[in-house]
Amino acid sequence: MPGITRLNNEILTGEGPDLFFNDIAGSFDFDSYAKQGMLADFYELMEADPDFERSDYLENVFEAFETDGGLYELVPEFQLYTCLGKRRILWRRAFPARAESVP
């Protein structure tokens, strides 16, 4: 992707953006840049802001995106999928090979 190549080159030369929105899953390797110290750690910014309370947020969502204990990307949204129904019916559909061993 030419746009990703350009972004990577700009970051490597110090000319990249301060913030950017990455809406193409897997197109930008946050871990690699974070480990090289090329991205800001949002945890440090949160700690420096006296009005920011991490406990006001779902901290496990932050933790899911950590790299080596730092937070270098934020997710604007997330989804939880769930299914409700009778266990026997759901189990048969989800695990047809084990339909007779309903827990």
C-alpha positions in Angstrom: 0.0 0.0 0.0 1.6 3.2 -1.1 0.0 5.3 1.7 1.3 3.0 4.4 4.8 3.0 2.8 4.8 6.8 2.8 3.6 7.0 6.4 6.3 4.5 7.5 8.9 6.6 5.7 7.7 9.9 7.3 7.8 8.3 10.7 11.3 7.0 10.2 12.5 10.5 9.1 10.7 12.3 12.0 8.2 14.0 9.7 5.2 11.8 10.6 2.0 13.1 12.1 1.5 13.6 15.8 -1.7 11.5 15.7 -3.2 9.4 13.1 -6.3 7.2 12.7 -5.5 3.6 11.7 -8.7 2.1 10.3 -7.1 -0.7 8.3 -6.5 -3.5 10.7 -3.0 -4.9 10.7 -1.7 -2.2 8.2 0.5 -0.5 10.8 2.9 -2.4 13.1 2.4 -0.4 16.4 4.4 -3.0 18.3 7.5 -2.6 16.2 7.5 1.2 16.4 6.7 1.2 20.1 9.6 -1.1 20.8 11.9 1.3 18.9 10.7 4.2 21.0 9.1 5.9 18.0 5.6 6.3 19.5 4.4 8.2 22.5 3.2 6.1 25.5 -0.4 7.2 26.2 0.0 5.9 29.8 2.6 8.6 30.4 0.3 11.3 29.0 -2.6 10.0 31.1 -0.4 10.1 34.3 0.7 13.7 33.5 -2.9 14.9 33.2 -4.4 15.6 36.7 -7.9 15.5 35.3 -7.6 12.1 33.7 -8.7 9.1 35.7 -7.9 5.7 34.1 -10.5 4.1 36.4 -13.2 6.1 34.5 -12.5 3.8 31.6 -12.5 0.0 31.0 -8.8 -0.5 31.8 -8.9 -4.1 30.4 -9.4 -2.5 27.0 -6.3 -0.4 27.4 -4.4 -3.5 28.6 -5.5 -5.5 25.6 -3.5 -3.0 23.4 -0.4 -2.7 25.5 3.1 -3.3 24.2 5.7 -4.0 26.8 3.6 -2.3 29.5 3.1 0.8 27.4 0.0 2.0 25.5 0.8 3.3 22.0 -2.6 3.1 20.4 -6.1 3.8 21.5 -9.2 2.1 20.1 -12.1 4.4 19.3 -14.6 1.6 19.8 -14.9 -2.1 20.5 -17.7 -4.6 20.3 -18.8 -7.5 22.5 -20.6 -10.4 20.9 -22.8 -12.6 22.9 -25.4 -15.2 22.3 -28.4 -16.1 24.4 -30.5 -19.2 24.2 -30.9 -22.7 25.5 -27.6 -24.3 26.2 -28.4 -27.6 24.4 -29.4 -25.8 21.2 -26.4 -23.4 21.2 -24.0 -26.1 22.1 -25.2 -28.3 19.2 -24.8 -25.4 16.7 -21.4 -24.3 18.1 -19.9 -27.7 18.6 -21.7 -30.2 16.4 -19.1 -32.9 16.8 -19.6 -32.8 20.6 -23.3 -32.3 20.7 -23.9 -35.1 23.1 -21.5 -33.8 25.7 -23.4 -30.6 26.6 -21.8 -29.2 29.8 
